[in-house]
Amino acid sequence: MNDKLADTQYTIEDSLRKRWSPLAFSDRPVETEKLLSVLEAARWAASSYNEQPWSFIIATKENPVEFERLLSVLAEGNQEWARNAPVLMLSVAKLHFERNGKENRHAFHDVGASSANLAIQAAALDLFVHQMAGFDVPKAKEVYQIPTDYEPASAIALGYLGNAQTLSESLQQREQNPRTRKPLDKFVFSSTWNQTAPEIKNS
C-alpha cells in the first residue's frame, strides 16, 4: 500500500505526501542509523523558549524484555497490530518551564511538533510511524517511573510497511480506508471565526 500518497490541493513535499499511519508493519528491523536519524529530526523541532520539553522512551525487538514492557502499556486493540512493529516509543512532555518553573501550556504542542518531525523524517527514509492515543497513562508512569512533572503524550510504532493481509479482517478494512482531510476552507479563517480567508476563497 505504498500508493497511499496524499491527494493534495496544493504542492507539498514528497515526505509529507508519503506519511500515513499504517497498521501493518514488516518484521524487518529498523537500522540503528535510521532510528537515530528520526530521533535527530525530533530533536530539531521548534519549541517555546527553546525548552525542548520532549522525551522519548524507546524499545526495539532486539531487546524482547523492553519491547514487551512498552507493549504492555498499550491498549489491547493497539497491541494486536503494534506488536509486529520493530520499534515502539512513548513521547513524554515536561509540564513546566526549566527557566522559571512556571506551567508550560505549550508543552504538548511542542512534543507534537517534535513527533511530527520524527514522522516526516521517517517517511523520507521509507519508514512509517503510527502514533497512538490508546495507551494506559497511569501504567506508563508506573512502569517507567516517570516523574510527576512529566506526562506521557503518545505511543508510537515505527517500522517498514508490512503486508495488510497479515491483519485481522477488521484491521484490514481500516488499512484500506482512503486518506481524507478537510479542505482548507473549513479551517483557514480571516477577520472572524469561521470566515474563510480570502486567499482560500480566491484560489
C-alpha positions as CSV (number, residue, x, y, z in Angstrom):
1,M,0.0,0.0,0.0
2,N,2.9,2.4,-0.8
3,D,0.5,4.1,-3.2
4,K,-1.4,5.9,-0.5
5,L,0.1,9.2,-1.4
6,A,-1.9,12.2,-0.2
7,D,-4.1,13.7,-2.9
8,T,-3.3,17.3,-2.1
9,Q,-4.9,20.5,-3.3
10,Y,-1.6,22.3,-3.5
11,T,2.0,21.1,-3.8
12,I,3.7,19.8,-0.7
13,E,7.0,17.9,0.0
14,D,7.0,14.3,-1.0
15,S,7.8,13.1,2.5
16,L,4.6,14.8,3.7
17,R,2.6,13.2,1.0
18,K,4.0,9.8,1.8
19,R,3.4,10.0,5.5
20,W,0.4,7.9,6.8
21,S,-0.3,5.7,9.7
22,P,-0.3,2.0,8.8
23,L,-1.4,-0.9,11.0
24,A,0.6,-3.5,9.1
25,F,4.4,-3.4,9.9
26,S,7.1,-5.6,8.5
27,D,9.3,-7.6,10.9
28,R,12.3,-6.1,9.1
29,P,14.4,-4.4,11.8
30,V,15.0,-0.6,11.6
31,E,18.6,0.1,11.1
32,T,20.2,1.9,14.0
33,E,21.4,4.7,11.7
34,K,17.8,5.3,10.6
35,L,16.4,5.2,14.1
36,L,18.9,7.8,15.2
37,S,18.1,9.9,12.2
38,V,14.4,10.1,13.0
39,L,15.2,10.9,16.6
40,E,17.6,13.6,15.4
41,A,14.8,15.1,13.4
42,A,12.6,15.1,16.6
43,R,15.5,16.8,18.4
44,W,15.4,19.8,16.0
45,A,11.8,20.7,16.3
46,A,10.8,24.2,17.3
47,S,9.6,24.8,20.9
48,S,8.5,27.7,23.1
49,Y,11.6,29.4,24.6
50,N,13.6,26.5,23.1
51,E,12.7,24.5,26.2
52,Q,12.5,21.2,24.1
53,P,10.0,19.7,26.6
54,W,10.1,16.3,24.9
55,S,11.5,12.9,25.9
56,F,11.2,9.6,24.1
57,I,11.2,6.2,25.7
58,I,12.2,3.6,23.0
59,A,12.1,-0.2,22.8
60,T,13.1,-2.4,19.9
61,K,12.6,-6.1,19.3
62,E,16.3,-6.6,19.6
63,N,15.6,-6.3,23.4
64,P,12.4,-8.5,23.9
65,V,12.0,-7.8,27.6
66,E,12.0,-4.0,27.0
67,F,9.8,-4.4,23.9
68,E,7.2,-6.4,25.9
69,R,7.4,-3.8,28.7
70,L,6.4,-1.0,26.4
71,L,3.8,-3.1,24.5
72,S,2.1,-3.8,27.9
73,V,1.1,-0.2,28.4
74,L,-0.7,-0.1,25.0
75,A,-4.5,-0.5,24.8
76,E,-5.4,-4.1,23.9
77,G,-6.7,-3.1,20.5
78,N,-3.4,-1.4,19.7
79,Q,-1.3,-4.3,21.0
80,E,-2.9,-6.5,18.4
81,W,-1.1,-4.8,15.5
82,A,1.7,-2.8,17.2
83,R,3.4,-6.0,18.4
84,N,4.5,-6.5,14.8
85,A,6.4,-3.2,14.6
86,P,10.1,-3.5,15.3
87,V,10.2,-0.2,17.3
88,L,7.8,1.1,19.9
89,M,8.1,4.5,21.7
90,L,6.4,6.7,24.2
91,S,6.7,10.5,23.8
92,V,6.6,12.4,27.1
93,A,6.0,16.1,27.8
94,K,7.7,18.2,30.6
95,L,4.9,20.3,32.0
96,H,6.9,23.2,33.5
97,F,9.5,25.6,32.1
98,E,13.0,24.9,33.3
99,R,13.7,28.7,33.0
100,N,11.2,29.8,35.7
101,G,9.3,26.8,36.9
102,K,6.0,28.1,35.5
103,E,3.5,25.9,33.8
104,N,4.3,25.3,30.1
105,R,0.9,25.3,28.4
106,H,2.7,24.7,25.1
107,A,4.4,21.5,26.2
108,F,2.1,19.1,24.4
109,H,2.1,21.3,21.3
110,D,5.9,21.2,21.2
111,V,6.0,17.4,21.8
112,G,3.6,17.1,18.9
113,A,5.8,19.2,16.7
114,S,8.8,17.0,17.7
115,S,6.8,13.8,16.9
116,A,5.7,15.3,13.6
117,N,9.4,15.9,12.7
118,L,10.1,12.3,13.6
119,A,7.3,11.1,11.4
120,I,8.3,13.2,8.4
121,Q,11.9,12.1,8.6
122,A,10.7,8.5,8.9
123,A,8.7,8.9,5.7
124,A,11.8,10.3,3.9
125,L,13.6,7.1,4.9
126,D,10.8,4.9,3.7
127,L,9.8,4.2,7.3
128,F,6.3,4.6,8.7
129,V,5.0,5.8,12.1
130,H,1.7,5.2,13.7
131,Q,1.0,7.4,16.8
132,M,-1.5,6.2,19.3
133,A,-3.6,7.9,21.9
134,G,-4.7,4.4,23.1
135,F,-2.4,3.5,26.0
136,D,-2.6,3.3,29.8
137,V,-1.1,6.6,31.1
138,P,-1.0,5.7,34.8
139,K,0.6,2.3,33.9
140,A,3.2,4.0,31.7
141,K,4.0,6.4,34.5
142,E,4.4,3.5,37.0
143,V,6.3,1.1,34.6
144,Y,8.8,3.8,33.6
145,Q,8.9,5.7,36.9
146,I,8.1,8.9,35.1
147,P,8.4,11.9,37.4
148,T,5.3,13.9,38.4
149,D,6.3,16.9,36.3
150,Y,6.2,14.9,33.2
151,E,3.2,13.4,31.3
152,P,3.1,10.7,28.6
153,A,1.8,12.2,25.4
154,S,1.6,9.5,22.8
155,A,2.6,5.9,22.0
156,I,4.4,5.4,18.7
157,A,5.0,2.4,16.4
158,L,7.9,2.7,13.9
159,G,8.9,0.4,11.1
160,Y,8.8,-0.6,7.5
161,L,5.5,-1.2,5.8
162,G,4.1,-4.7,6.1
163,N,1.5,-6.8,4.3
164,A,-2.0,-5.8,5.2
165,Q,-3.1,-9.5,4.6
166,T,-1.5,-10.4,7.9
167,L,-4.0,-8.3,9.8
168,S,-7.4,-9.4,11.0
169,E,-10.3,-8.7,8.7
170,S,-11.5,-5.6,10.7
171,L,-7.9,-4.1,10.7
172,Q,-7.6,-4.8,7.0
173,Q,-10.7,-2.8,6.5
174,R,-9.2,0.1,8.4
175,E,-5.9,-0.2,6.5
176,Q,-7.7,0.1,3.2
177,N,-9.7,3.2,4.1
178,P,-8.8,6.1,1.8
179,R,-6.9,9.0,3.3
180,T,-9.1,12.1,3.7
181,R,-8.6,15.6,5.0
182,K,-10.9,18.6,5.5
183,P,-10.4,21.2,2.7
184,L,-8.6,24.4,3.6
185,D,-11.8,26.5,3.5
186,K,-13.0,24.6,6.6
187,F,-10.2,25.6,8.9
188,V,-8.3,28.6,7.5
189,F,-10.1,31.8,8.7
190,S,-9.7,35.5,8.5
191,S,-11.4,38.6,10.1
192,T,-13.6,36.5,12.3
193,W,-14.1,32.9,13.4
194,N,-15.4,30.5,10.7
195,Q,-15.0,33.1,7.9
196,T,-12.9,31.5,5.2
197,A,-9.7,33.5,4.4
198,P,-9.9,35.4,1.1
199,E,-6.7,33.7,-0.1
200,I,-8.6,30.4,0.0
201,K,-11.8,31.7,-1.5
202,N,-10.0,33.2,-4.4
203,S,-7.7,30.3,-5.2
